């Protein structure tokens, strides 16, 4: 059996990219409170993405350029599943300033944002 892991973060939270709280800065480090068991987390300038152990992608934070993979909101302050990737099993994810790139278990690459 593997030990339970906790994902924590600290820093800017002005777009809600870390915690549900309205605070602008997270300090000391706080749990990310993801809704699933996490395999990987990546951070951009104002957004954060996570890949679940099952290959699902969740995002939160600044979405002004579509970097969270959601078309109907400028700012996502809670963990939200990226439904456009539901048919894919994601193995890795990386965030840039205003974009995100994901790689599937079969090697396909998806990107969004600007």
C-alpha positions in Angstrom: 0.0 0.0 0.0 1.3 3.5 -0.8 1.3 6.3 1.7 -1.3 9.1 1.4 0.1 12.2 -0.2 -1.0 15.7 0.2 -0.5 18.4 -2.4 0.2 21.8 -1.0 1.0 25.2 -2.6 1.7 28.8 -1.7 2.0 32.1 -3.6 -0.3 34.3 -5.5 -4.0 33.4 -5.5 -5.4 36.5 -7.1 -7.3 34.5 -9.8 -8.2 31.6 -7.4 -5.5 29.4 -8.9 -4.6 27.7 -5.6 -7.4 27.7 -3.0 -11.2 28.5 -2.9 -10.5 31.3 -0.4 -10.7 34.9 -1.6 -7.2 35.6 -0.2 -4.7 37.2 -2.7 -1.7 35.3 -1.3 -1.5 31.9 0.2 1.0 31.6 3.0 1.8 29.4 4.8 1.5 26.5 2.3 -2.1 25.2 2.1 -3.6 22.0 0.8 -4.9 22.2 -2.8 -7.9 20.1 -1.8 -8.3 18.4 -5.2 -11.5 16.3 -5.7 -9.5 13.3 -6.9 -6.2 11.5 -6.2 -3.6 13.4 -8.1 -0.7 12.2 -10.3 0.7 15.6 -11.4 0.2 19.3 -10.9 1.4 22.1 -13.1 1.2 25.9 -12.7 1.1 28.7 -15.2 1.2 32.4 -14.5 -2.3 32.6 -13.1 -3.8 29.1 -13.5 -3.1 25.6 -12.1 -3.9 22.2 -13.7 -3.9 18.8 -12.3 -3.9 15.3 -13.7 -5.8 12.7 -11.7 -4.4 9.2 -11.1 -7.1 8.1 -13.7 -5.9 10.5 -16.3 -8.6 13.2 -15.9 -7.6 16.9 -16.1 -8.8 19.5 -13.7 -8.1 23.3 -13.8 -8.6 26.5 -11.9 -7.6 30.2 -12.0 -7.2 32.7 -14.8 -9.0 31.5 -18.0 -9.0 34.8 -19.9 -7.1 33.1 -22.8 -8.8 29.7 -22.4 -5.8 28.3 -20.6 -8.0 26.3 -18.2 -9.7 24.6 -21.2 -13.1 26.1 -20.4 -14.9 28.3 -22.8 -17.5 30.0 -20.7 -15.6 31.7 -17.9 -12.8 34.2 -17.4 -11.9 33.0 -13.9 -12.4 29.6 -12.3 -12.1 29.7 -8.5 -12.8 26.0 -7.9 -11.3 22.8 -9.4 -13.2 22.1 -12.6 -12.9 19.1 -14.9 -11.8 19.9 -18.5 -14.6 18.1 -20.3 -13.1 18.5 -23.7 -10.6 15.8 -22.8 -13.0 13.3 -21.3 -12.4 10.8 -24.0 -8.6 10.9 -23.4 -6.4 9.5 -20.7 -3.8 12.2 -19.9 -0.4 11.2 -18.6 1.4 14.5 -18.3 0.5 18.2 -18.3 2.5 21.4 -18.5 1.3 25.1 -18.1 2.8 28.2 -19.7 1.9 31.8 -19.0 -1.5 31.6 -20.8 -1.6 28.1 -22.3 -1.6 24.4 -21.3 -0.3 21.3 -23.1 -1.3 17.8 -22.2 0.0 14.4 -23.4 -2.2 11.3 -23.6 -1.1 7.8 -22.6 -1.0 7.0 -26.3 1.3 10.0 -27.1 -1.2 12.4 -28.6 -0.6 16.0 -27.7 -3.4 18.6 -27.0 -2.9 22.3 -26.3 -5.2 25.2 -25.5 -5.0 28.8 -24.5 -2.8 31.4 -26.2 
